[in-house]
Amino acid sequence: MSHPVRIPADVDRPDRVLGPLTARQLAILGVTGLLLYAAYNATHNVIPVPVFLIFAAPVALAVTVVALGRRDGVPLDRLLVAAVRQRFTPRHQVSAPEGIQEAPEWLAGSRTRDDVAPTPLELPARGVDGGSAAGVVDLGPDGLAVIAACSTVNFSLRTPAEQEALVSSFARYLHSLTAPVQFLVRAERLDLAPQIAELRARAGGLPHPALEAAAHDHADYLTQLAEHADLLRRQILLVLREPTRPAVTSALGRFRRSSAADVIDSTARQAAEQRLVRRLTEAVELLTAAGIAVTALDAATATGVLAAACNPDTFLPPSAMLAGADDIVTAVSSTDLYDDELEGR
């Protein structure tokens, strides 16, 4: 007999091994308890019990809060480890794959204080290459990835039969997966300036003055809306990743991999790209039946998406027209402008 089963929203939540406690929480509380017990055995002949409790109770309370507490869905112990790691991370990091070179003597001799030496910036994405079907994100030893933009489906306005068909189509895609995928839903700033300019430009060509007035009124409304509100839009991305090396399950294998040189064979890279293209094609075909349009991002657009993910609060929208990391940015000098004017005369 079938019966409903509750599935937690966080499928990556660790298993509970003792009551509501996970193995990580048990380890933190157990180690803290053993340390406090050892400290009590070592000092109970010298320090009275009330005095020991004055120092031990805050420590036990703090460790309990860290082990059991959560903030924004993340355990406090992981946040504490991340804070410590961020505190000791060098503040001055520069993107220099070729290595950081020392400053010239004439420049280093004029400094008035000891500056912090910069360190190389290590990002998960090494670069974005233009593949045959989409931009391929190089993740270094973690493999390759492609990014595709997905459209949305108005599920609430569909009939029950249509909703069931959409769910079945999406479930068919999930059942066909042979490797992990990631659906990323992010909010980004919405810039209505191009749409407003296009609306005003086309308003004069409308066949009736009432339509032209309505177009100008709508443009004024959009302008007022953009000035008094932070407009956001949802972006849904489908990320497919393929490893370029076989999976390692043993700790010894991970140590050997970390100690080995970070060199990826061209044959393995090409095979991973072919698998990504095949998986992307399957996603486009299967999700189309669910009313979801999947569009693969090229190298320039994928670079803009990664830049926006690293700096989501920027007022400059991500665009494929942004210069890449290896592009040379030049400016037109004033003499060139004067030369063009003289040639026009």
C-alpha positions in Angstrom: 0.0 0.0 0.0 1.4 3.4 -1.0 1.7 6.2 1.5 3.3 9.7 1.4 6.9 10.0 2.4 8.3 13.3 3.6 11.6 14.3 1.9 13.6 17.0 3.5 14.3 20.1 1.3 18.0 19.8 2.1 18.9 16.5 0.6 22.5 17.0 1.6 21.7 17.2 5.3 24.0 14.8 7.3 22.4 11.7 8.9 21.5 11.7 12.5 23.3 9.0 14.4 22.2 9.6 18.0 18.8 11.3 18.5 18.9 14.7 16.8 22.7 14.9 16.7 24.8 14.2 13.7 28.3 12.6 13.7 29.9 16.0 13.4 28.0 17.4 16.4 28.7 14.3 18.5 32.4 14.6 17.7 32.5 18.3 18.8 30.6 17.7 22.0 32.4 14.5 22.8 35.9 16.0 22.4 34.9 19.1 24.4 33.5 16.9 27.2 36.6 14.8 27.3 38.8 17.9 27.5 36.8 19.4 30.3 36.8 16.0 32.1 40.6 15.8 31.7 41.0 19.4 33.0 38.8 18.6 36.0 40.9 15.5 36.9 44.1 17.4 36.6 42.9 20.4 38.7 40.3 19.1 41.2 42.9 18.8 44.0 43.9 22.4 43.5 40.8 24.2 42.3 37.5 23.9 44.1 34.5 22.6 42.1 32.6 25.9 42.1 35.6 27.8 40.7 36.1 25.2 38.0 32.5 25.4 37.0 32.8 29.2 36.7 35.3 28.7 33.9 34.0 25.4 32.5 30.3 26.4 32.2 30.9 29.3 29.6 33.2 27.0 27.6 30.6 24.2 27.5 27.8 26.6 26.7 29.8 28.2 23.8 30.7 24.9 22.3 27.1 23.7 22.6 25.8 26.7 20.8 28.5 26.4 18.1 27.8 22.7 17.6 24.0 22.9 17.6 23.4 26.4 16.2 22.7 27.3 12.6 22.6 30.6 10.7 21.1 30.9 7.2 21.0 27.1 7.0 24.8 26.7 7.7 26.1 25.2 10.9 27.9 27.6 13.2 30.9 25.4 13.4 31.4 25.6 9.7 30.9 29.4 9.8 33.5 29.6 12.6 36.0 27.6 10.6 35.3 29.8 7.5 35.8 33.0 9.6 39.2 31.7 10.9 40.3 30.8 7.5 39.2 34.1 6.1 41.0 35.9 8.9 44.3 34.3 8.0 43.9 34.6 4.3 46.1 37.3 2.7 44.2 40.5 2.0 46.1 41.5 -1.1 45.5 38.9 -3.8 46.1 39.6 -7.5 45.3 37.6 -10.6 48.8 36.6 -11.8 49.0 33.1 -13.3 52.6 33.8 -14.3 53.6 34.6 -10.8 54.1 37.8 -8.8 57.2 39.7 -9.6 59.0 42.0 -7.1 58.7 45.7 -7.4 61.6 47.7 -8.8 64.2 49.0 -6.4 63.4 52.6 -7.1 59.8 52.0 -6.2 60.4 49.8 -3.2 62.9 52.2 -1.8 60.3 55.1 -1.7 57.7 53.3 0.5 57.1 54.7 3.9 55.7 51.6 5.7 55.8 47.9 5.4 53.1 46.8 3.0 51.7 43.4 2.8 53.1 41.4 0.0 50.5 40.3 -2.6 49.7 36.7 -3.1 48.3 34.9 -6.2 44.6 34.8 -6.5 43.4 31.2 -6.8 39.9 30.9 -8.2 37.9 27.7 -8.8 37.5 28.7 -12.5 40.8 28.9 -14.4 39.1 30.3 -17.5 36.3 30.0 -20.0 37.1 28.5 -23.4 34.8 28.6 -26.5 33.7 25.0 -27.2 31.8 23.6 -30.1 28.3 24.0 -28.5 28.9 26.3 -25.5 31.5 28.0 -23.4 33.5 25.5 -21.3 34.5 26.5 -17.8 37.9 25.1 -16.9 37.8 24.1 -13.2 41.3 22.8 -13.1 41.6 19.5 -11.2 37.8 19.5 -10.6 37.0 19.0 -14.3 35.0 21.0 -16.8 31.6 22.6 -16.7 29.1 24.2 -19.0 26.4 26.7 -18.1 23.0 27.0 -19.8 20.1 29.5 -19.1 16.7 28.0 -18.5 13.3 29.7 -19.0 10.5 29.5 -16.4 7.1 27.9 -16.6 3.9 29.4 -15.2 2.8 26.4 -13.3 -0.1 27.9 -11.4 -2.1 28.9 -14.5 -2.1 25.4 -15.9 -4.9 22.9 -15.6 -4.3 19.8 -13.4 -3.8 17.6 -16.4 -1.2 20.1 -17.8 0.5 20.3 -14.4 0.8 16.5 -14.2 2.3 16.4 -17.7 4.9 19.1 -16.8 5.8 17.2 -13.7 6.1 14.0 -15.6 8.3 15.6 -18.2 10.6 17.1 -15.6 10.7 13.8 -13.7 11.6 12.0 -16.9 14.7 14.3 -17.2 15.7 13.7 -13.6 15.4 9.9 -14.0 17.7 10.1 -17.1 20.5 11.7 -15.2 23.8 9.7 -15.0 25.9 12.5 -13.4 25.2 15.4 -11.0 23.6 18.6 -12.3 23.0 21.9 -10.5 20.0 24.2 -10.9 21.1 27.7 -9.7 18.4 30.2 -9.1 19.8 33.7 -8.5 18.5 37.2 -8.4 20.2 40.0 -10.4 19.6 43.6 -11.0 17.2 44.5 -13.8 18.3 47.4 -16.0 15.3 48.9 -17.9 17.2 51.7 -19.6 17.6 49.9 -23.0 13.9 48.9 -23.0 12.8 52.5 -22.0 15.0 54.0 -24.8 13.6 51.6 -27.4 10.0 52.3 -26.3 10.5 56.0 -26.6 12.2 55.6 -30.0 9.4 53.5 -31.4 6.6 55.5 -29.9 6.8 58.1 -32.7 6.1 55.5 -35.4 2.8 54.2 -34.0 -0.2 54.7 -36.2 -2.4 56.6 -33.8 -1.6 59.5 -31.4 -3.4 57.7 -28.5 -1.0 54.7 -28.9 2.0 57.1 -28.9 0.8 58.8 -25.8 0.2 55.4 -24.1 3.7 54.4 -25.1 5.2 57.5 -23.6 3.2 57.1 -20.4 4.4 53.5 -20.1 8.0 54.7 -20.6 7.5 57.3 -17.9 6.1 54.7 -15.5 9.0 52.4 -16.1 11.4 55.3 -15.5 9.7 56.2 -12.2 9.7 52.5 -11.2 13.4 52.2 -11.9 14.2 55.3 -9.8 12.2 54.4 -6.7 12.7 50.6 -6.5 15.5 48.1 -6.8 14.3 46.0 -9.7 15.4 42.4 -9.7 14.8 39.5 -12.0 15.2 35.8 -11.5 17.8 33.9 -13.5 17.8 30.1 -13.6 21.1 28.4 -14.7 21.7 24.8 -15.4 25.3 23.8 -14.6 26.7 20.5 -15.9 30.1 19.3 -14.7 32.3 16.5 -15.9 35.5 15.3 -14.2 38.6 14.9 -16.2 40.1 12.4 -13.8 38.6 9.2 -12.3 36.9 9.5 -9.0 39.0 8.7 -5.9 37.4 7.3 -2.8 40.4 6.5 -0.5 42.3 9.0 1.5 45.6 7.8 0.0 44.3 8.4 -3.5 43.3 12.0 -2.5 46.8 12.6 -1.1 48.4 11.3 -4.3 46.1 13.5 -6.4 46.9 16.6 -4.4 50.6 15.9 -4.6 50.6 15.2 -8.3 51.1 17.9 -10.9 48.0 19.8 -12.0 48.2 18.6 -15.6 45.2 17.5 -17.6 45.6 15.3 -20.6 44.2 16.7 -23.8 42.5 13.4 -24.6 40.7 13.4 -21.3 39.7 17.0 -21.7 38.3 16.4 -25.2 36.4 13.3 -23.9 34.9 15.4 -21.0 33.9 18.1 -23.5 32.1 15.5 -25.7 30.3 14.1 -22.7 29.2 17.6 -21.7 27.9 18.4 -25.1 25.9 15.1 -25.1 24.4 15.8 -21.7 23.5 19.3 -22.7 21.8 18.1 -25.8 19.8 15.6 -23.8 18.8 18.3 -21.3 17.6 20.6 -24.2 15.5 17.7 -25.7 14.0 16.5 -22.4 13.3 19.9 -20.8 11.6 21.2 -23.9 8.8 18.7 -23.3 8.3 20.4 -19.9 8.0 23.8 -21.5 11.5 24.9 -20.4 13.8 26.4 -23.0 17.4 25.7 -22.4 20.0 28.0 -24.0 23.7 27.2 -23.8 25.9 30.2 -22.9 28.9 30.9 -25.1 32.3 31.8 -23.6 31.6 35.5 -23.4 28.2 35.2 -21.8 29.4 32.6 -19.4 32.3 34.9 -18.4 29.8 37.6 -17.7 27.7 35.3 -15.5 30.7 34.2 -13.5 31.7 37.9 -13.0 28.2 38.8 -11.8 28.2 35.8 -9.4 31.5 37.0 -7.9 30.2 40.6 -7.6 26.4 40.5 -7.5 26.0 44.0 -6.1 27.5 45.8 -9.1 25.5 48.3 -11.1 27.2 47.2 -14.3 25.0 44.4 -15.7 26.8 41.3 -17.0 27.2 41.4 -20.7 29.1 39.5 -23.4 30.5 42.8 -24.5 32.7 43.1 -21.4 36.4 42.7 -21.9 37.9 39.5 -20.9 40.9 39.0 -18.6 43.3 38.5 -21.5 41.8 41.3 -23.7 43.8 44.5 -24.3 41.7 47.6 -23.6 42.7 50.7 -25.6 41.3 54.2 -25.7 40.9 56.4 -28.8 43.2 59.5 -28.5 41.9 63.0 -29.2 44.2 63.3 -32.3 42.4 60.4 -33.9 39.1 62.1 -33.5 40.4 65.3 -35.0 41.9 63.3 -37.9 38.5 61.7 -38.6 36.8 65.1 -38.6 39.4 66.5 -41.1 38.9 63.5 -43.4 35.2 64.0 -43.3 35.6 67.6 -44.5 
